[in-house]
Amino acid sequence: MSLQPNRTIHKALISTTSRLIGQYEADGMLIAHAWPDFYDHTASARWSEGPASRSAFVFAFQTENLPADSASIPNYSPMGDLICAYLAVLFGKRFDNHGLLEGSGFF
């Protein structure tokens, strides 16, 4: 098993000041909490309004496999802005894109 990033999996870090629970998973897409201790209610900073109360999520999505002889590497970083816009309309709250964590086989 290789620990190198998969060339077809891309991950963007997004955040919101809204408190959201759960995750969303569909074919080729996942929105999940970025920090595993989200359900720890002892961390009062998360539950009180303030700069530390942001919820961070990873938006992971899968794309088509590129041919091995492809000279260009596609830029999927605008997908973070796009999903933030969709989530802002859906929830009526602000969502911020912090960029790709992993994309096109690079961390």
C-alpha positions as CSV (number, residue, x, y, z in Angstrom):
1,M,0.0,0.0,0.0
2,S,1.4,3.4,-1.0
3,L,1.0,6.4,1.3
4,Q,1.4,8.8,-1.7
5,P,-1.6,10.9,-2.4
6,N,-4.1,9.6,-5.0
7,R,-4.0,11.6,-8.2
8,T,-7.8,11.5,-8.5
9,I,-8.6,12.5,-4.9
10,H,-8.6,16.2,-4.0
11,K,-9.2,17.7,-0.6
12,A,-10.0,21.3,0.4
13,L,-10.2,22.8,3.9
14,I,-13.3,24.9,4.5
15,S,-14.7,26.5,7.6
16,T,-17.8,28.3,9.0
17,T,-18.7,30.1,12.2
18,S,-21.9,28.0,12.2
19,R,-22.1,24.9,14.4
20,L,-22.8,22.0,12.1
21,I,-22.9,18.3,13.1
22,G,-22.6,15.2,11.0
23,Q,-21.2,14.8,7.5
24,Y,-22.4,14.4,4.0
25,E,-21.2,11.6,1.6
26,A,-22.3,11.0,-2.0
27,D,-20.7,9.3,-5.0
28,G,-17.3,10.8,-5.4
29,M,-17.7,13.5,-2.7
30,L,-17.4,13.8,1.1
31,I,-17.8,16.8,3.5
32,A,-16.6,15.8,6.9
33,H,-15.3,17.4,10.1
34,A,-11.6,18.2,9.9
35,W,-10.9,17.7,13.6
36,P,-11.7,14.3,15.2
37,D,-12.4,15.8,18.6
38,F,-15.4,17.8,17.3
39,Y,-17.9,15.9,19.6
40,D,-15.8,16.6,22.7
41,H,-18.2,19.0,24.6
42,T,-15.5,19.8,27.2
43,A,-13.8,22.1,24.7
44,S,-15.9,25.2,25.6
45,A,-14.1,27.4,23.0
46,R,-15.9,25.6,20.2
47,W,-19.4,26.1,21.8
48,S,-19.1,29.8,22.7
49,E,-19.3,32.5,20.1
50,G,-15.8,33.8,19.1
51,P,-12.8,33.4,16.8
52,A,-12.1,29.9,18.1
53,S,-15.6,28.7,17.5
54,R,-15.2,28.1,13.8
55,S,-16.0,24.6,12.5
56,A,-13.5,23.2,10.0
57,F,-14.4,20.7,7.3
58,V,-12.6,18.8,4.6
59,F,-14.3,18.7,1.2
60,A,-13.0,15.7,-0.6
61,F,-13.9,14.9,-4.2
62,Q,-12.8,12.5,-6.9
63,T,-12.0,13.4,-10.5
64,E,-11.2,11.4,-13.6
65,N,-7.8,9.8,-13.9
66,L,-5.4,11.7,-16.1
67,P,-3.5,9.9,-18.8
68,A,0.1,9.1,-17.8
69,D,1.5,11.2,-20.7
70,S,-0.5,14.3,-19.8
71,A,1.7,17.3,-19.7
72,S,-0.6,19.6,-17.8
73,I,-1.8,19.3,-14.2
74,P,-5.4,20.6,-13.8
75,N,-6.1,23.2,-11.1
76,Y,-9.0,22.2,-8.9
77,S,-8.6,24.9,-6.3
78,P,-11.7,26.8,-7.4
79,M,-13.8,23.8,-6.3
80,G,-13.4,25.0,-2.7
81,D,-14.9,28.4,-3.5
82,L,-17.7,26.7,-5.5
83,I,-18.7,24.4,-2.6
84,C,-18.5,27.3,-0.1
85,A,-20.9,29.3,-2.3
86,Y,-23.3,26.3,-2.5
87,L,-23.2,25.7,1.2
88,A,-23.7,29.5,1.9
89,V,-26.9,29.4,-0.2
90,L,-28.1,26.1,1.3
91,F,-27.5,27.1,5.0
92,G,-27.7,30.9,4.7
93,K,-24.4,31.2,6.6
94,R,-20.8,32.2,5.7
95,F,-18.4,29.5,4.5
96,D,-14.7,30.2,3.8
97,N,-12.3,28.3,1.6
98,H,-8.7,27.8,2.9
99,G,-7.3,26.1,-0.1
100,L,-6.4,22.6,-1.2
101,L,-4.8,20.2,1.3
102,E,-4.2,17.6,-1.4
103,G,-4.7,17.7,-5.1
104,S,-3.5,16.0,-8.3
105,G,-1.2,13.7,-6.3
106,F,0.4,16.5,-4.3
107,F,0.0,17.4,-0.6
